């Protein structure tokens, strides 16, 4: 997914504010579904962030064009893990490893069915 850095994404110095990298990754996860004509909110539930680890390698600035790549790295019974990388040109500037839990609309964890596993593989595998 391509992202242009706008003024609203930056601090007063024109550097992307640290929490906006998480927003860029969130948009990329949603777009991965939308690009396949799907919705990230499923009939039986949805995914919420459970755990994340972020590494900042270099800063993005106002006007930069960024690219976010997302790949599925682990599937468990009720959660899955993604690796998301943000690039400026060909240089990796940010990396996020995020675990997403599958929950019901009432907020209770639930097992990821085989159908949902297949869907996740479709969405997050090239």
Order of alpha helices (4+ residues) and beta strands (2+ residues): beta-alpha-beta-beta-beta-beta-alpha
